[in-house]
Amino acid sequence: MPKRATLLAIDYGKARTGLAVGHPLTGSAQPLDPLSSKNETTLVQGLVRAVKDWQPAKLIVGLPLGADGHDSPMSETVRAFAKTLTQHFPEIDVVLHDERLTSVAAASAHAERREQGRARARDAAKLDSMAAALILESYMNAHPEAV
């Protein structure tokens, strides 16, 4: 059964939202199946299931900042999404964390695994969750006292 110190990372996207779970004790994160973001109700239902399954102490939401560290056009959307999470899960801390370059890093890691024969083309659907895992690992590295 998951411990209360479990963290759940969310890489919000307009079409698909990546999820990853991790624990500060190990400092590593595991990608979960991504959720469709095309319908907010369906997305929230998927997140309710993930929260029930993993019982996270915090939700770490990737904040898409520009290369200069300032808000990007998507930042406002993600901030509104984080507010929605706070309303749906008032007992769980919702934390925004800089996600710069995680999607690029996830795509690069996937391409490398493909070249080595360790990943299939259909695994590309999980890139959003791989990015969520990178967001979570970055958060845990930056905040060793995470929970």
N, CA, C and O atoms as a GROMACS GRO file, in nm:
protein
  588
    1MET      N    1   0.084  -0.118   0.000
    1MET     CA    2   0.000   0.000   0.000
    1MET      C    3   0.089   0.124   0.000
    1MET      O    4   0.187   0.128   0.074
    2PRO      N    5   0.057   0.225  -0.081
    2PRO     CA    6   0.140   0.344  -0.088
    2PRO      C    7   0.148   0.417   0.046
    2PRO      O    8   0.052   0.420   0.123
    3LYS      N    9   0.264   0.474   0.073
    3LYS     CA   10   0.283   0.554   0.193
    3LYS      C   11   0.232   0.694   0.169
    3LYS      O   12   0.220   0.736   0.054
    4ARG      N   13   0.202   0.766   0.273
    4ARG     CA   14   0.150   0.902   0.262
    4ARG      C   15   0.252   0.998   0.202
    4ARG      O   16   0.214   1.104   0.154
    5ALA      N   17   0.380   0.964   0.203
    5ALA     CA   18   0.483   1.052   0.150
    5ALA      C   19   0.496   1.040  -0.002
    5ALA      O   20   0.582   1.105  -0.062
    6THR      N   21   0.413   0.960  -0.063
    6THR     CA   22   0.414   0.946  -0.208
    6THR      C   23   0.380   1.080  -0.273
    6THR      O   24   0.298   1.156  -0.222
    7LEU      N   25   0.446   1.107  -0.386
    7LEU     CA   26   0.419   1.229  -0.462
    7LEU      C   27   0.364   1.189  -0.598
    7LEU      O   28   0.407   1.089  -0.656
    8LEU      N   29   0.270   1.266  -0.648
    8LEU     CA   30   0.212   1.242  -0.780
    8LEU      C   31   0.240   1.364  -0.866
    8LEU      O   32   0.201   1.475  -0.831
    9ALA      N   33   0.307   1.343  -0.978
    9ALA     CA   34   0.338   1.453  -1.070
    9ALA      C   35   0.241   1.453  -1.186
    9ALA      O   36   0.194   1.349  -1.231
   10ILE      N   37   0.211   1.574  -1.232
   10ILE     CA   38   0.115   1.592  -1.340
   10ILE      C   39   0.176   1.685  -1.445
   10ILE      O   40   0.217   1.797  -1.414
   11ASP      N   41   0.182   1.635  -1.568
   11ASP     CA   42   0.228   1.717  -1.681
   11ASP      C   43   0.105   1.744  -1.766
   11ASP      O   44   0.070   1.665  -1.854
   12TYR      N   45   0.040   1.858  -1.739
   12TYR     CA   46  -0.086   1.890  -1.806
   12TYR      C   47  -0.063   1.929  -1.952
   12TYR      O   48   0.029   2.004  -1.984
   13GLY      N   49  -0.147   1.875  -2.038
   13GLY     CA   50  -0.146   1.911  -2.179
   13GLY      C   51  -0.289   1.922  -2.228
   13GLY      O   52  -0.380   1.868  -2.166
   14LYS      N   53  -0.308   1.991  -2.337
   14LYS     CA   54  -0.445   2.011  -2.388
   14LYS      C   55  -0.506   1.883  -2.443
   14LYS      O   56  -0.628   1.867  -2.440
   15ALA      N   57  -0.424   1.792  -2.493
   15ALA     CA   58  -0.475   1.666  -2.546
   15ALA      C   59  -0.457   1.550  -2.448
   15ALA      O   60  -0.545   1.465  -2.434
   16ARG      N   61  -0.342   1.549  -2.381
   16ARG     CA   62  -0.308   1.437  -2.293
   16ARG      C   63  -0.233   1.492  -2.172
   16ARG      O   64  -0.156   1.587  -2.184
   17THR      N   65  -0.257   1.431  -2.056
   17THR     CA   66  -0.191   1.470  -1.932
   17THR      C   67  -0.110   1.352  -1.881
   17THR      O   68  -0.163   1.243  -1.860
   18GLY      N   69   0.018   1.376  -1.861
   18GLY     CA   70   0.107   1.272  -1.810
   18GLY      C   71   0.104   1.265  -1.659
   18GLY      O   72   0.088   1.367  -1.592
   19LEU      N   73   0.121   1.145  -1.607
   19LEU     CA   74   0.125   1.122  -1.463
   19LEU      C   75   0.247   1.040  -1.427
   19LEU      O   76   0.291   0.955  -1.504
   20ALA      N   77   0.302   1.067  -1.311
   20ALA     CA   78   0.412   0.987  -1.258
   20ALA      C   79   0.400   0.985  -1.108
   20ALA      O   80   0.348   1.079  -1.047
   21VAL      N   81   0.449   0.879  -1.048
   21VAL     CA   82   0.446   0.864  -0.904
   21VAL      C   83   0.588   0.842  -0.855
   21VAL      O   84   0.670   0.781  -0.924
   22GLY      N   85   0.616   0.892  -0.738
   22GLY     CA   86   0.750   0.874  -0.682
   22GLY      C   87   0.748   0.896  -0.532
   22GLY      O   88   0.648   0.936  -0.474
   23HIS      N   89   0.862   0.869  -0.472
   23HIS     CA   90   0.876   0.884  -0.329
   23HIS      C   91   1.011   0.948  -0.300
   23HIS      O   92   1.112   0.906  -0.355
   24PRO      N   93   1.014   1.050  -0.214
   24PRO     CA   94   1.140   1.118  -0.185
   24PRO      C   95   1.249   1.026  -0.131
   24PRO      O   96   1.368   1.055  -0.149
   25LEU      N   97   1.212   0.916  -0.067
   25LEU     CA   98   1.312   0.824  -0.013
   25LEU      C   99   1.398   0.764  -0.124
   25LEU      O  100   1.519   0.748  -0.108
   26THR      N  101   1.335   0.731  -0.237
   26THR     CA  102   1.410   0.672  -0.349
   26THR      C  103   1.461   0.780  -0.444
   26THR      O  104   1.562   0.761  -0.512
   27GLY      N  105   1.391   0.893  -0.450
   27GLY     CA  106   1.431   1.001  -0.539
   27GLY      C  107   1.403   0.972  -0.686
   27GLY      O  108   1.445   1.048  -0.773
   28SER      N  109   1.332   0.864  -0.712
   28SER     CA  110   1.302   0.830  -0.851
   28SER      C  111   1.151   0.831  -0.872
   28SER      O  112   1.072   0.820  -0.778
   29ALA      N  113   1.114   0.843  -0.999
   29ALA     CA  114   0.973   0.849  -1.034
   29ALA      C  115   0.941   0.747  -1.141
   29ALA      O  116   1.026   0.714  -1.224
   30GLN      N  117   0.820   0.696  -1.139
   30GLN     CA  118   0.774   0.597  -1.234
   30GLN      C  119   0.658   0.655  -1.314
   30GLN      O  120   0.558   0.699  -1.257
   31PRO      N  121   0.670   0.657  -1.448
   31PRO     CA  122   0.558   0.705  -1.529
   31PRO      C  123   0.437   0.614  -1.515
   31PRO      O  124   0.450   0.492  -1.506
   32LEU      N  125   0.320   0.673  -1.513
   32LEU     CA  126   0.193   0.599  -1.512
   32LEU      C  127   0.126   0.620  -1.648
   32LEU      O  128   0.176   0.696  -1.731
   33ASP      N  129   0.016   0.553  -1.671
   33ASP     CA  130  -0.056   0.573  -1.796
   33ASP      C  131  -0.107   0.717  -1.804
   33ASP      O  132  -0.163   0.768  -1.706
   34PRO      N  133  -0.089   0.782  -1.918
   34PRO     CA  134  -0.139   0.919  -1.932
   34PRO      C  135  -0.292   0.921  -1.938
   34PRO      O  136  -0.356   0.820  -1.965
   35LEU      N  137  -0.348   1.038  -1.912
   35LEU     CA  138  -0.492   1.058  -1.916
   35LEU      C  139  -0.528   1.152  -2.031
   35LEU      O  140  -0.450   1.240  -2.066
   36SER      N  141  -0.644   1.132  -2.088
   36SER     CA  142  -0.692   1.224  -2.191
   36SER      C  143  -0.733   1.355  -2.124
   36SER      O  144  -0.797   1.355  -2.019
   37SER      N  145  -0.695   1.466  -2.187
   37SER     CA  146  -0.730   1.598  -2.135
   37SER      C  147  -0.836   1.667  -2.219
   37SER      O  148  -0.871   1.782  -2.193
   38LYS      N  149  -0.887   1.599  -2.317
   38LYS     CA  150  -0.982   1.662  -2.408
   38LYS      C  151  -1.112   1.699  -2.340
   38LYS      O  152  -1.183   1.789  -2.386
   39ASN      N  153  -1.145   1.630  -2.231
   39ASN     CA  154  -1.268   1.656  -2.156
   39ASN      C  155  -1.228   1.671  -2.010
   39ASN      O  156  -1.175   1.577  -1.950
   40GLU      N  157  -1.254   1.788  -1.951
   40GLU     CA  158  -1.211   1.813  -1.813
   40GLU      C  159  -1.273   1.714  -1.714
   40GLU      O  160  -1.206   1.672  -1.620
   41THR      N  161  -1.399   1.678  -1.734
   41THR     CA  162  -1.464   1.584  -1.643
   41THR      C  163  -1.393   1.449  -1.644
   41THR      O  164  -1.369   1.391  -1.538
   42THR      N  165  -1.360   1.400  -1.763
   42THR     CA  166  -1.290   1.272  -1.774
   42THR      C  167  -1.151   1.281  -1.711
   42THR      O  168  -1.107   1.188  -1.643
   43LEU      N  169  -1.083   1.393  -1.734
   43LEU     CA  170  -0.950   1.413  -1.675
   43LEU      C  171  -0.959   1.412  -1.523
   43LEU      O  172  -0.879   1.344  -1.457
   44VAL      N  173  -1.052   1.485  -1.467
   44VAL     CA  174  -1.066   1.491  -1.321
   44VAL      C  175  -1.101   1.353  -1.266
   44VAL      O  176  -1.049   1.315  -1.161
   45GLN      N  177  -1.187   1.278  -1.334
   45GLN     CA  178  -1.220   1.142  -1.288
   45GLN      C  179  -1.096   1.054  -1.285
   45GLN      O  180  -1.077   0.976  -1.192
   46GLY      N  181  -1.011   1.066  -1.387
   46GLY     CA  182  -0.886   0.989  -1.390
   46GLY      C  183  -0.794   1.029  -1.277
   46GLY      O  184  -0.727   0.945  -1.217
   47LEU      N  185  -0.789   1.158  -1.248
   47LEU     CA  186  -0.704   1.206  -1.138
   47LEU      C  187  -0.759   1.161  -1.003
   47LEU      O  188  -0.682   1.129  -0.912
   48VAL      N  189  -0.891   1.158  -0.989
   48VAL     CA  190  -0.952   1.108  -0.865
   48VAL      C  191  -0.910   0.963  -0.842
   48VAL      O  192  -0.876   0.924  -0.730
   49ARG      N  193  -0.912   0.882  -0.948
   49ARG     CA  194  -0.869   0.741  -0.936
   49ARG      C  195  -0.722   0.733  -0.897
   49ARG      O  196  -0.685   0.654  -0.810
   50ALA      N  197  -0.637   0.814  -0.961
   50ALA     CA  198  -0.493   0.811  -0.930
   50ALA      C  199  -0.468   0.853  -0.786
   50ALA      O  200  -0.385   0.794  -0.717
   51VAL      N  201  -0.539   0.955  -0.739
   51VAL     CA  202  -0.522   1.000  -0.601
   51VAL      C  203  -0.569   0.891  -0.504
   51VAL      O  204  -0.506   0.868  -0.401
   52LYS      N  205  -0.678   0.825  -0.537
   52LYS     CA  206  -0.727   0.716  -0.452
   52LYS      C  207  -0.627   0.601  -0.448
   52LYS      O  208  -0.600   0.546  -0.342
   53ASP      N  209  -0.572   0.566  -0.564
   53ASP     CA  210  -0.477   0.455  -0.572
   53ASP      C  211  -0.345   0.484  -0.500
   53ASP      O  212  -0.292   0.398  -0.430
   54TRP      N  213  -0.293   0.605  -0.517
   54TRP     CA  214  -0.158   0.637  -0.469
   54TRP      C  215  -0.154   0.717  -0.340
   54TRP      O  216  -0.050   0.723  -0.274
   55GLN      N  217  -0.264   0.779  -0.302
   55GLN     CA  218  -0.273   0.856  -0.178
   55GLN      C  219  -0.154   0.951  -0.161
   55GLN      O  220  -0.083   0.943  -0.061
   56PRO      N  221  -0.133   1.040  -0.257
   56PRO     CA  222  -0.014   1.126  -0.250
   56PRO      C  223  -0.026   1.234  -0.142
   56PRO      O  224  -0.135   1.281  -0.109
   57ALA      N  225   0.090   1.270  -0.089
   57ALA     CA  226   0.097   1.381   0.007
   57ALA      C  227   0.093   1.514  -0.067
   57ALA      O  228   0.045   1.614  -0.014
   58LYS      N  229   0.144   1.514  -0.192
   58LYS     CA  230   0.147   1.636  -0.273
   58LYS      C  231   0.121   1.602  -0.419
   58LYS      O  232   0.152   1.492  -0.465
   59LEU      N  233   0.063   1.698  -0.489
   59LEU     CA  234   0.050   1.691  -0.634
   59LEU      C  235   0.149   1.793  -0.690
   59LEU      O  236   0.140   1.912  -0.659
   60ILE      N  237   0.243   1.747  -0.770
   60ILE     CA  238   0.344   1.834  -0.830
   60ILE      C  239   0.303   1.857  -0.974
   60ILE      O  240   0.301   1.764  -1.054
   61VAL      N  241   0.270   1.981  -1.006
   61VAL     CA  242   0.221   2.015  -1.139
   61VAL      C  243   0.330   2.089  -1.214
   61VAL      O  244   0.382   2.190  -1.166
   62GLY      N  245   0.365   2.039  -1.332
   62GLY     CA  246   0.466   2.104  -1.414
   62GLY      C  247   0.418   2.238  -1.464
   62GLY      O  248   0.310   2.248  -1.523
   63LEU      N  249   0.497   2.343  -1.440
   63LEU     CA  250   0.463   2.477  -1.485
   63LEU      C  251   0.549   2.511  -1.606
   63LEU      O  252   0.671   2.521  -1.595
   64PRO      N  253   0.486   2.529  -1.721
   64PRO     CA  254   0.562   2.558  -1.844
   64PRO      C  255   0.604   2.704  -1.851
   64PRO      O  256   0.526   2.792  -1.890
   65LEU      N  257   0.728   2.729  -1.814
   65LEU     CA  258   0.783   2.863  -1.821
   65LEU      C  259   0.862   2.878  -1.950
   65LEU      O  260   0.905   2.779  -2.009
   66GLY      N  261   0.880   3.001  -1.993
   66GLY     CA  262   0.961   3.028  -2.110
   66GLY      C  263   1.108   3.007  -2.078
   66GLY      O  264   1.144   2.991  -1.962
   67ALA      N  265   1.192   3.006  -2.180
   67ALA     CA  266   1.335   2.984  -2.162
   67ALA      C  267   1.397   3.088  -2.067
   67ALA      O  268   1.497   3.060  -2.001
   68ASP      N  269   1.337   3.207  -2.061
   68ASP     CA  270   1.388   3.313  -1.976
   68ASP      C  271   1.336   3.303  -1.832
   68ASP      O  272   1.370   3.386  -1.748
   69GLY      N  273   1.255   3.201  -1.803
   69GLY     CA  274   1.202   3.182  -1.669
   69GLY      C  275   1.071   3.254  -1.642
   69GLY      O  276   1.016   3.244  -1.532
   70HIS      N  277   1.022   3.328  -1.740
   70HIS     CA  278   0.894   3.399  -1.725
   70HIS      C  279   0.780   3.312  -1.777
   70HIS      O  280   0.802   3.212  -1.846
   71ASP      N  281   0.658   3.352  -1.743
   71ASP     CA  282   0.542   3.276  -1.788
   71ASP      C  283   0.538   3.262  -1.939
   71ASP      O  284   0.576   3.353  -2.013
   72SER      N  285   0.493   3.146  -1.983
   72SER     CA  286   0.472   3.119  -2.125
   72SER      C  287   0.321   3.132  -2.151
   72SER      O  288   0.244   3.149  -2.056
   73PRO      N  289   0.280   3.125  -2.276
   73PRO     CA  290   0.135   3.132  -2.303
   73PRO      C  291   0.056   3.022  -2.232
   73PRO      O  292  -0.061   3.042  -2.198
   74MET      N  293   0.118   2.907  -2.209
   74MET     CA  294   0.048   2.795  -2.144
   74MET      C  295   0.048   2.806  -1.991
   74MET      O  296  -0.028   2.736  -1.924
   75SER      N  297   0.131   2.893  -1.936
   75SER     CA  298   0.142   2.905  -1.791
   75SER      C  299   0.009   2.939  -1.724
   75SER      O  300  -0.026   2.881  -1.621
   76GLU      N  301  -0.065   3.032  -1.782
   76GLU     CA  302  -0.194   3.073  -1.726
   76GLU      C  303  -0.292   2.955  -1.722
   76GLU      O  304  -0.364   2.937  -1.624
   77THR      N  305  -0.293   2.875  -1.828
   77THR     CA  306  -0.380   2.758  -1.833
   77THR      C  307  -0.344   2.659  -1.723
   77THR      O  308  -0.432   2.604  -1.656
   78VAL      N  309  -0.215   2.637  -1.704
   78VAL     CA  310  -0.170   2.541  -1.602
   78VAL      C  311  -0.198   2.595  -1.462
   78VAL      O  312  -0.235   2.519  -1.373
   79ARG      N  313  -0.182   2.725  -1.442
   79ARG     CA  314  -0.214   2.783  -1.311
   79ARG      C  315  -0.364   2.765  -1.280
   79ARG      O  316  -0.400   2.736  -1.166
   80ALA      N  317  -0.449   2.783  -1.379
   80ALA     CA  318  -0.594   2.762  -1.360
   80ALA      C  319  -0.623   2.615  -1.330
   80ALA      O  320  -0.707   2.583  -1.247
   81PHE      N  321  -0.552   2.526  -1.400
   81PHE     CA  322  -0.569   2.382  -1.376
   81PHE      C  323  -0.526   2.347  -1.233
   81PHE      O  324  -0.594   2.269  -1.166
   82ALA      N  325  -0.417   2.404  -1.186
   82ALA     CA  326  -0.370   2.379  -1.049
   82ALA      C  327  -0.475   2.427  -0.948
   82ALA      O  328  -0.495   2.364  -0.844
   83LYS      N  329  -0.540   2.539  -0.978
   83LYS     CA  330  -0.645   2.590  -0.890
   83LYS      C  331  -0.762   2.492  -0.886
   83LYS      O  332  -0.821   2.469  -0.780
   84THR      N  333  -0.796   2.434  -1.001
   84THR     CA  334  -0.901   2.333  -1.008
   84THR      C  335  -0.864   2.212  -0.921
   84THR      O  336  -0.948   2.158  -0.850
   85LEU      N  337  -0.737   2.171  -0.928
   85LEU     CA  338  -0.692   2.058  -0.846
   85LEU      C  339  -0.708   2.089  -0.697
   85LEU      O  340  -0.750   2.004  -0.619
   86THR      N  341  -0.674   2.211  -0.658
   86THR     CA  342  -0.686   2.252  -0.518
   86THR      C  343  -0.832   2.243  -0.473
   86THR      O  344  -0.859   2.206  -0.358
   87GLN      N  345  -0.924   2.276  -0.562
   87GLN     CA  346  -1.066   2.268  -0.527
   87GLN      C  347  -1.113   2.124  -0.516
   87GLN      O  348  -1.194   2.091  -0.429
   88HIS      N  349  -1.063   2.036  -0.605
   88HIS     CA  350  -1.104   1.895  -0.602
   88HIS      C  351  -1.036   1.816  -0.492
   88HIS      O  352  -1.093   1.719  -0.440
   89PHE      N  353  -0.914   1.856  -0.454
   89PHE     CA  354  -0.836   1.783  -0.355
   89PHE      C  355  -0.787   1.879  -0.246
   89PHE      O  356  -0.666   1.902  -0.234
   90PRO      N  357  -0.878   1.937  -0.166
   90PRO     CA  358  -0.836   2.038  -0.068
   90PRO      C  359  -0.742   1.984   0.040
   90PRO      O  360  -0.672   2.061   0.105
   91GLU      N  361  -0.741   1.853   0.059
   91GLU     CA  362  -0.656   1.793   0.163
   91GLU      C  363  -0.513   1.766   0.115
   91GLU      O  364  -0.428   1.723   0.194
   92ILE      N  365  -0.487   1.791  -0.013
   92ILE     CA  366  -0.354   1.763  -0.071
   92ILE      C  367  -0.290   1.893  -0.118
   92ILE      O  368  -0.354   1.974  -0.186
   93ASP      N  369  -0.163   1.912  -0.081
   93ASP     CA  370  -0.090   2.029  -0.130
   93ASP      C  371  -0.069   2.017  -0.281
   93ASP      O  372  -0.028   1.912  -0.331
   94VAL      N  373  -0.097   2.125  -0.352
   94VAL     CA  374  -0.072   2.132  -0.496
   94VAL      C  375   0.043   2.230  -0.516
   94VAL      O  376   0.035   2.346  -0.476
   95VAL      N  377   0.151   2.180  -0.578
   95VAL     CA  378   0.273   2.259  -0.593
   95VAL      C  379   0.306   2.272  -0.742
   95VAL      O  380   0.307   2.173  -0.815
   96LEU      N  381   0.330   2.395  -0.786
   96LEU     CA  382   0.376   2.418  -0.924
   96LEU      C  383   0.528   2.409  -0.927
   96LEU      O  384   0.596   2.464  -0.840
   97HIS      N  385   0.581   2.338  -1.028
   97HIS     CA  386   0.726   2.322  -1.039
   97HIS      C  387   0.768   2.346  -1.185
   97HIS      O  388   0.705   2.294  -1.277
   98ASP      N  389   0.871   2.423  -1.203
   98ASP     CA  390   0.926   2.455  -1.335
   98ASP      C  391   0.949   2.327  -1.416
   98ASP      O  392   1.020   2.237  -1.371
   99GLU      N  393   0.890   2.320  -1.533
   99GLU     CA  394   0.904   2.201  -1.617
   99GLU      C  395   0.987   2.225  -1.742
   99GLU      O  396   0.986   2.144  -1.834
  100ARG      N  397   1.058   2.336  -1.747
  100ARG     CA  398   1.135   2.368  -1.868
  100ARG      C  399   1.219   2.249  -1.912
  100ARG      O  400   1.292   2.188  -1.833
  101LEU      N  401   1.208   2.219  -2.037
  101LEU     CA  402   1.287   2.118  -2.107
  101LEU      C  403   1.253   1.974  -2.074
  101LEU      O  404   1.318   1.884  -2.127
  102THR      N  405   1.155   1.946  -1.987
  102THR     CA  406   1.125   1.807  -1.955
  102THR      C  407   1.065   1.732  -2.073
  102THR      O  408   1.095   1.614  -2.092
  103SER      N  409   0.981   1.797  -2.153
  103SER     CA  410   0.922   1.730  -2.269
  103SER      C  411   1.029   1.697  -2.371
  103SER      O  412   1.028   1.591  -2.432
  104VAL      N  413   1.123   1.791  -2.390
  104VAL     CA  414   1.234   1.767  -2.482
  104VAL      C  415   1.320   1.652  -2.431
  104VAL      O  416   1.360   1.566  -2.509
  105ALA      N  417   1.349   1.651  -2.301
  105ALA     CA  418   1.430   1.544  -2.243
  105ALA      C  419   1.360   1.409  -2.254
  105ALA      O  420   1.425   1.308  -2.282
  106ALA      N  421   1.229   1.406  -2.233
  106ALA     CA  422   1.154   1.281  -2.244
  106ALA      C  423   1.157   1.229  -2.388
  106ALA      O  424   1.176   1.109  -2.410
  107ALA      N  425   1.139   1.316  -2.485
  107ALA     CA  426   1.144   1.275  -2.627
  107ALA      C  427   1.282   1.225  -2.664
  107ALA      O  428   1.295   1.126  -2.736
  108SER      N  429   1.384   1.291  -2.614
  108SER     CA  430   1.522   1.250  -2.642
  108SER      C  431   1.551   1.112  -2.582
  108SER      O  432   1.612   1.027  -2.647
  109ALA      N  433   1.508   1.090  -2.458
  109ALA     CA  434   1.528   0.960  -2.393
  109ALA      C  435   1.453   0.850  -2.467
  109ALA      O  436   1.504   0.739  -2.481
  110HIS      N  437   1.333   0.881  -2.514
  110HIS     CA  438   1.255   0.783  -2.590
  110HIS      C  439   1.326   0.748  -2.721
  110HIS      O  440   1.336   0.631  -2.758
  111ALA      N  441   1.376   0.849  -2.792
  111ALA     CA  442   1.447   0.826  -2.918
  111ALA      C  443   1.571   0.739  -2.895
  111ALA      O  444   1.601   0.651  -2.975
  112GLU      N  445   1.640   0.764  -2.786
  112GLU     CA  446   1.759   0.684  -2.754
  112GLU      C  447   1.722   0.539  -2.726
  112GLU      O  448   1.790   0.448  -2.773
  113ARG      N  449   1.614   0.518  -2.651
  113ARG     CA  450   1.569   0.381  -2.624
  113ARG      C  451   1.523   0.311  -2.750
  113ARG      O  452   1.543   0.190  -2.766
  114ARG      N  453   1.461   0.387  -2.842
  114ARG     CA  454   1.419   0.329  -2.972
  114ARG      C  455   1.541   0.281  -3.050
  114ARG      O  456   1.541   0.172  -3.106
  115GLU      N  457   1.644   0.363  -3.053
  115GLU     CA  458   1.766   0.326  -3.126
  115GLU      C  459   1.829   0.201  -3.067
  115GLU      O  460   1.887   0.121  -3.140
  116GLN      N  461   1.818   0.184  -2.938
  116GLN     CA  462   1.876   0.068  -2.869
  116GLN      C  463   1.782  -0.053  -2.873
  116GLN      O  464   1.817  -0.161  -2.824
  117GLY      N  465   1.663  -0.035  -2.930
  117GLY     CA  466   1.567  -0.144  -2.939
  117GLY      C  467   1.495  -0.171  -2.808
  117GLY      O  468   1.436  -0.277  -2.791
  118ARG      N  469   1.499  -0.076  -2.716
  118ARG     CA  470   1.436  -0.094  -2.585
  118ARG      C  471   1.301  -0.026  -2.574
  118ARG      O  472   1.240  -0.030  -2.467
  119ALA      N  473   1.253   0.037  -2.681
  119ALA     CA  474   1.122   0.103  -2.680
  119ALA      C  475   1.059   0.086  -2.817
  119ALA      O  476   1.128   0.073  -2.918
  120ARG      N  477   0.928   0.087  -2.818
  120ARG     CA  478   0.854   0.075  -2.944
  120ARG      C  479   0.790   0.208  -2.978
  120ARG      O  480   0.778   0.296  -2.893
  121ALA      N  481   0.751   0.222  -3.102
  121ALA     CA  482   0.688   0.347  -3.147
  121ALA      C  483   0.563   0.376  -3.066
  121ALA      O  484   0.535   0.492  -3.035
  122ARG      N  485   0.487   0.273  -3.030
  122ARG     CA  486   0.363   0.296  -2.955
  122ARG      C  487   0.390   0.347  -2.814
  122ARG      O  488   0.300   0.402  -2.750
  123ASP      N  489   0.512   0.331  -2.765
  123ASP     CA  490   0.548   0.385  -2.634
  123ASP      C  491   0.552   0.538  -2.635
  123ASP      O  492   0.554   0.600  -2.529
  124ALA      N  493   0.553   0.598  -2.753
  124ALA     CA  494   0.556   0.744  -2.763
  124ALA      C  495   0.432   0.806  -2.698
  124ALA      O  496   0.436   0.922  -2.657
  125ALA      N  497   0.324   0.730  -2.689
  125ALA     CA  498   0.202   0.782  -2.625
  125ALA      C  499   0.226   0.812  -2.478
  125ALA      O  500   0.150   0.887  -2.416
  126LYS      N  501   0.331   0.754  -2.422
  126LYS     CA  502   0.360   0.774  -2.280
  126LYS      C  503   0.462   0.886  -2.256
  126LYS      O  504   0.509   0.904  -2.144
  127LEU      N  505   0.497   0.960  -2.361
  127LEU     CA  506   0.596   1.067  -2.346
  127LEU      C  507   0.552   1.170  -2.242
  127LEU      O  508   0.636   1.222  -2.168
  128ASP      N  509   0.424   1.200  -2.235
  128ASP     CA  510   0.375   1.297  -2.137
  128ASP      C  511   0.400   1.246  -1.994
  128ASP      O  512   0.433   1.324  -1.905
  129SER      N  513   0.384   1.117  -1.974
  129SER     CA  514   0.409   1.061  -1.842
  129SER      C  515   0.559   1.052  -1.813
  129SER      O  516   0.601   1.064  -1.698
  130MET      N  517   0.638   1.030  -1.916
  130MET     CA  518   0.783   1.034  -1.897
  130MET      C  519   0.826   1.175  -1.857
  130MET      O  520   0.912   1.192  -1.771
  131ALA      N  521   0.765   1.276  -1.919
  131ALA     CA  522   0.793   1.415  -1.882
  131ALA      C  523   0.749   1.440  -1.737
  131ALA      O  524   0.818   1.510  -1.663
  132ALA      N  525   0.635   1.384  -1.696
  132ALA     CA  526   0.589   1.399  -1.558
  132ALA      C  527   0.690   1.337  -1.461
  132ALA      O  528   0.716   1.392  -1.354
  133ALA      N  529   0.747   1.223  -1.499
  133ALA     CA  530   0.848   1.160  -1.413
  133ALA      C  531   0.971   1.250  -1.400
  133ALA      O  532   1.029   1.261  -1.292
  134LEU      N  533   1.011   1.313  -1.510
  134LEU     CA  534   1.125   1.405  -1.504
  134LEU      C  535   1.094   1.527  -1.419
  134LEU      O  536   1.180   1.576  -1.346
  135ILE      N  537   0.972   1.577  -1.428
  135ILE     CA  538   0.929   1.689  -1.344
  135ILE      C  539   0.940   1.649  -1.197
  135ILE      O  540   0.991   1.725  -1.114
  136LEU      N  541   0.891   1.530  -1.165
  136LEU     CA  542   0.891   1.484  -1.027
  136LEU      C  543   1.034   1.464  -0.975
  136LEU      O  544   1.065   1.504  -0.863
  137GLU      N  545   1.119   1.404  -1.056
  137GLU     CA  546   1.257   1.385  -1.013
  137GLU      C  547   1.327   1.520  -0.994
  137GLU      O  548   1.405   1.536  -0.901
  138SER      N  549   1.299   1.615  -1.082
  138SER     CA  550   1.355   1.749  -1.067
  138SER      C  551   1.306   1.813  -0.937
  138SER      O  552   1.384   1.874  -0.864
  139TYR      N  553   1.178   1.798  -0.909
  139TYR     CA  554   1.122   1.853  -0.785
  139TYR      C  555   1.190   1.789  -0.663
  139TYR      O  556   1.230   1.860  -0.570
  140MET      N  557   1.202   1.658  -0.662
  140MET     CA  558   1.262   1.590  -0.547
  140MET      C  559   1.409   1.629  -0.530
  140MET      O  560   1.456   1.642  -0.417
  141ASN      N  561   1.481   1.648  -0.641
  141ASN     CA  562   1.620   1.693  -0.632
  141ASN      C  563   1.630   1.833  -0.575
  141ASN      O  564   1.719   1.863  -0.496
  142ALA      N  565   1.538   1.919  -0.615
  142ALA     CA  566   1.540   2.058  -0.569
  142ALA      C  567   1.487   2.074  -0.426
  142ALA      O  568   1.519   2.170  -0.356
  143HIS      N  569   1.406   1.977  -0.384
  143HIS     CA  570   1.344   1.984  -0.250
  143HIS      C  571   1.362   1.850  -0.177
  143HIS      O  572   1.266   1.774  -0.166
  144PRO      N  573   1.481   1.821  -0.128
  144PRO     CA  574   1.502   1.692  -0.061
  144PRO      C  575   1.415   1.674   0.062
  144PRO      O  576   1.394   1.561   0.107
  145GLU      N  577   1.365   1.782   0.116
  145GLU     CA  578   1.275   1.776   0.231
  145GLU      C  579   1.130   1.765   0.186
  145GLU      O  580   1.040   1.795   0.264
  146ALA      N  581   1.107   1.722   0.061
  146ALA     CA  582   0.979   1.727  -0.010
  146ALA      C  583   0.857   1.693   0.075
  146ALA      O  584   0.751   1.754   0.056
  147VAL      N  585   0.867   1.600   0.165
  147VAL     CA  586   0.748   1.562   0.242
  147VAL      C  587   0.782   1.556   0.388
  147VAL      O  588   0.695   1.525   0.470
   0.00000   0.00000   0.00000
